[in-house]
Structures are given as structure tokens and as C-alpha cells.
Amino acid sequence: MSSALHNISPSDRELLRSVLDEAGFGDVDDPIFFETATLLVTKLFLAGVDSRPELVAKLEYQLGKAGKHRQPPGSRLGRYAIQGLPLELQRFTR
């Protein structure tokens, strides 16, 4: 199995960094959000999307606007407070 090796020039790396910054992923506290955004924008770039506004729009469409308000996935306590516990978890509370 062969894979194509893509070289990204320094100017292209700067473009990708500015896209991440513009979408708000340049200063997020959670490295998982940053890594996910970096992977997505790199894949889009290698697929031929090289317009900064288009990259930002696709990144925000896929991941939303990054910011301090984003919570990492995994905590469903807010959902359960509104909807109640699922049946499989209710048996543990009795």
C-alpha cells in the first residue's frame, strides 16, 4: 500500500495557522479541539481548498466557532438534568 507524501510550504502553514486563529482555535485551552481543527483544516487544504474564507467557513461549519464557551464532549449531566436519566441508569438510583 502506498501513500502520497504531501509537502506543505511555510507560507501554506502560515495560511493554515491564520485560518485556525480566525476560527478561534489558536488559543483554545483544550488541545483536543485544536488537534481536531488542525487535522480538519489540513485535510481540506490537501483536498484542494486553498481559499482562507472557504477554509474558515468549512471549519466553523464542521466544528463551530471555538471559544471559551465550548465544553469538551463527555459530560451529559446538563442533558440528564433536563430530560431525566435514561432507563438503564435509573436502576442504579433506587
N, C-alpha and C positions, 0 to 999 in steps of 0.2 A: 504494500500500500504506500503510495507516495503522497506527499503533501507539498503544496506550493508555499514557498517561504516569501513573505512579503516584507520588504524594507520600507519603513516609514521614515521619511526625511525629517530633519529637525524642524523645518518650517511646518510640516504636516503635524508633527507632535505639538507644536505651539498652537496650531489651529484647534486640535482636539482638546487641549488644555483650556483654551478660551471658551470652547463650547461647554465644557463641564462647568467652568466658572459662571458663564452666563445663565446656565440652567440651575445654578445654586449648589452644585455638587463639589465645588472647590474647597469648601470649608465645613463640610458635614462632620459631625463627631463620630458617626458610626462608619468604620471602614468598609463594612459590607455594602452599604449604599454606594459608596464611592467606587468600589471594585465592580459592582454590578453596572453602574453607569459607565464606567470606563470600558468595560467589555462590550456593552451595547453600542456605544458611540464608535469604538474601534471596528466592530463588525460592520456597522453601517458604512463607515468610511471605506473599508476594504471592499464592500459590495458596490461602491461607485458613488455613494452620496458624498459630495465634497463641498456642498454649499453650507456655510455656517448657519444661516437661518433655518434651513431644512433639517440639519442635524439637531439643532436645539428643539425644533418643533417635534421631531420624532422622539427625541429623548424625553421631553416633557409629556408627550402622548403615552409613551410606554411606562414611564416611572413617576410621572407627576413632577411638580416643581419641588425641588429639595428645599428644606429649611428646618428650622428648629422645631416646627410643629409636627414633623414626621415621627412616628413611633415605629420601632422595629417590629416586624411581624412576630407573632407568637403569643402575645397577651390577648386573651379573649374575655377578660374579666368584665370589660365595659359592655360587651355584647351580652354576656350572661346576666348582667345586672338589669338589662332592659328586657331580654327575651326569656330569662329563666334558664336553668340548667337543662341540658339535654337529658333524655330519659336514662341513658346509660350512666350518667353521673349522679342522677338523683338518688339512686340506690345507696350511694356511699354517704349520703347526708342523713339517712334515717337510722 
